[in-house]
Amino acid sequence: MSTGNWLGTKAGGARLSRRGMLIAGGLLLAGCGGRERPQIESKDAGSTRDKNKRRLREILDRQAKAVKEKDEKAYLADLDSSNAELIEHERMVFANLRQFEFAEFGYNTQRLIAHGDHTFGPVFRIAQLVADESPVGAAPAETFRYRLAPKDGGQLVIAEITPATNENQNDAMLNGPLAHEAWNMTPLRVVQAAEDVWLVGDKSVPDLEKYARAAAAEAAIVGKLWGSRTRFPGNVMYLTRDDDNYREWFSLGRSSTFLPEISGFQTSRIGVRKNGQVYPDQHAGAATVINLKNIRDYYSGEDPRVTMHHELAHSVTAQMRATPSILSDLGAPTWAVEGFATWATGVRWPSEAGRYRRQLRANLGSFKGLPSSKNFYGAKRGFNYLLGWSVFAYIAQTKGRDAAVEFYAQVIPLNDTLEPFVELPIFDGICERALGTSAGAFLEGWKRFVRGGAGA
């Protein structure tokens, strides 16, 4: 593929795989740039500018219709025919998009501003998969800037499309959700594994169908564990054996703590409302990404279902999970998010739970309590995952599996804070409701459980 302007650059809501968590390391999210003040527009240019804006909207409406009707000719018709690179890239994008099932697809230009008479942005491409769900009217989106140019008798066509990246988000015309979806970067193939499960692969996974049954089975098991609680309607899983694609898709490789041996992660999508307002306060969609090559090379060919299960535990529960807010740059407590996914994998494979237990016993010398979200992915990340797992193992042993799931469901809608989360009154309330005990009694019991070897 042509790199150019099309490389995504921001990790959004990513969660590492079980192996990536316990062994490889953590993932920190890259921040967005600030806003640039729009230039004052001349009234003299207003009529021409407004006419050109209408022309852009007409083109975008036709492209949206073409995607829905799977009409490549119509999708490419308004592109600059002399720009071979643009045509080639957009043909690839169309070939990818036509394979996905969208609940909503179109372009939102409510916040459109101009630079001169021919350059406009931000244009939000709304791409809500049937696997996604739109909270409070916000649908998953990507941000682009468009430049028009006159061709063939003065008719305006699209001459340039620039995606939003970390590097260019200071441009007011590119301030919005990053355009780092895999469909912008490389040819893809999509396979429906079950009614609510889709697999997406690049050319490095010619055997994509081989993993369909496994993905469907793991999604069903995680879904049963989660029960009727809030979740997205479906699951989308990306598979690759290409290290470059793995780094670029959803900008995993942009993390300052990225390690090449990470075997998988879960990413959440940012939504935009009808009025053009970016809505980062709730996940608008989720997907999992798995590097099959890493599983083979770093983990002695371990069953990919183990990584699938862990990532699906993140994805299935993602819609309830808190996102970073104005008051806190931390989302839901990381010990809970990662601990639950690790515990769910141990429930699925008791041999994995046995290994967690042995590793925890071997590292008890550094045990002081629950780790904070701020440094969860630091030097002691492997031990931190085990501590998170032990919370749910303890609840399941003393109160039952359903209580462990309910405890998690009540914790994750809340933002962690720089204060110890478990010392807040709200945590005491969660313990009373979900476990029938005070936070203090719960934590003391859990510490005894850990020091005693984390059960049998």
Rosetta blueprint (number, residue, H / E / L):
1 M L
2 S L
3 T L
4 G L
5 N L
6 W L
7 L L
8 G L
9 T L
10 K L
11 A L
12 G L
13 G L
14 A L
15 R E
16 L E
17 S L
18 R H
19 R H
20 G H
21 M H
22 L H
23 I H
24 A H
25 G L
26 G L
27 L L
28 L L
29 L L
30 A L
31 G L
32 C L
33 G L
34 G L
35 R L
36 E L
37 R L
38 P L
39 Q L
40 I L
41 E L
42 S L
43 K H
44 D H
45 A H
46 G H
47 S H
48 T H
49 R H
50 D H
51 K H
52 N H
53 K H
54 R H
55 R H
56 L H
57 R H
58 E H
59 I H
60 L H
61 D H
62 R H
63 Q H
64 A H
65 K H
66 A H
67 V H
68 K H
69 E H
70 K L
71 D L
72 E H
73 K H
74 A H
75 Y H
76 L H
77 A L
78 D L
79 L E
80 D L
81 S L
82 S L
83 N L
84 A H
85 E H
86 L H
87 I H
88 E H
89 H H
90 E H
91 R H
92 M H
93 V H
94 F H
95 A H
96 N H
97 L H
98 R L
99 Q L
100 F L
101 E L
102 F E
103 A E
104 E E
105 F E
106 G E
107 Y E
108 N E
109 T L
110 Q L
111 R L
112 L L
113 I E
114 A E
115 H E
116 G L
117 D L
118 H L
119 T E
120 F E
121 G E
122 P E
123 V E
124 F E
125 R E
126 I E
127 A E
128 Q E
129 L E
130 V L
131 A L
132 D L
133 E L
134 S L
135 P H
136 V H
137 G H
138 A L
139 A E
140 P E
141 A E
142 E E
143 T E
144 F E
145 R E
146 Y E
147 R E
148 L E
149 A E
150 P E
151 K E
152 D L
153 G L
154 G L
155 Q E
156 L E
157 V E
158 I E
159 A E
160 E E
161 I E
162 T E
163 P E
164 A L
165 T L
166 N L
167 E L
168 N L
169 Q L
170 N L
171 D L
172 A H
173 M H
174 L H
175 N L
176 G L
177 P L
178 L L
179 A L
180 H L
181 E L
182 A H
183 W H
184 N H
185 M L
186 T L
187 P L
188 L L
189 R E
190 V E
191 V E
192 Q E
193 A E
194 A E
195 E L
196 D L
197 V E
198 W E
199 L E
200 V E
201 G E
202 D L
203 K L
204 S L
205 V L
206 P L
207 D L
208 L H
209 E H
210 K H
211 Y H
212 A H
213 R H
214 A H
215 A H
216 A H
217 A H
218 E H
219 A H
220 A H
221 I H
222 V H
223 G H
224 K H
225 L H
226 W H
227 G L
228 S L
229 R L
230 T L
231 R L
232 F L
233 P L
234 G L
235 N E
236 V E
237 M E
238 Y E
239 L E
240 T E
241 R L
242 D L
243 D H
244 D H
245 N H
246 Y H
247 R H
248 E H
249 W H
250 F H
251 S H
252 L H
253 G H
254 R H
255 S L
256 S L
257 T L
258 F L
259 L L
260 P L
261 E L
262 I L
263 S L
264 G E
265 F E
266 Q E
267 T E
268 S E
269 R E
270 I L
271 G E
272 V E
273 R L
274 K L
275 N L
276 G L
277 Q L
278 V E
279 Y E
280 P L
281 D L
282 Q L
283 H L
284 A L
285 G E
286 A E
287 A E
288 T E
289 V E
290 I E
291 N E
292 L H
293 K H
294 N H
295 I H
296 R H
297 D H
298 Y H
299 Y L
300 S L
301 G L
302 E L
303 D L
304 P H
305 R H
306 V H
307 T H
308 M H
309 H H
310 H H
311 E H
312 L H
313 A H
314 H H
315 S H
316 V H
317 T L
318 A H
319 Q H
320 M H
321 R L
322 A L
323 T L
324 P L
325 S L
326 I L
327 L L
328 S L
329 D L
330 L L
331 G L
332 A L
333 P L
334 T H
335 W H
336 A H
337 V H
338 E H
339 G H
340 F H
341 A H
342 T H
343 W H
344 A H
345 T H
346 G H
347 V H
348 R H
349 W L
350 P H
351 S H
352 E H
353 A H
354 G H
355 R H
356 Y H
357 R H
358 R H
359 Q H
360 L H
361 R H
362 A H
363 N L
364 L H
365 G H
366 S H
367 F L
368 K L
369 G L
370 L L
371 P L
372 S L
373 S L
374 K L
375 N L
376 F L
377 Y L
378 G L
379 A L
380 K L
381 R H
382 G H
383 F H
384 N H
385 Y H
386 L H
387 L H
388 G H
389 W H
390 S H
391 V H
392 F H
393 A H
394 Y H
395 I H
396 A H
397 Q H
398 T H
399 K H
400 G L
401 R H
402 D H
403 A H
404 A H
405 V H
406 E H
407 F H
408 Y H
409 A H
410 Q H
411 V H
412 I L
413 P L
414 L L
415 N L
416 D L
417 T L
418 L L
419 E L
420 P L
421 F H
422 V H
423 E H
424 L L
425 P H
426 I H
427 F H
428 D H
429 G H
430 I H
431 C H
432 E H
433 R H
434 A H
435 L H
436 G L
437 T L
438 S L
439 A H
440 G H
441 A H
442 F H
443 L H
444 E H
445 G H
446 W H
447 K H
448 R H
449 F H
450 V H
451 R H
452 G L
453 G L
454 A L
455 G L
456 A L
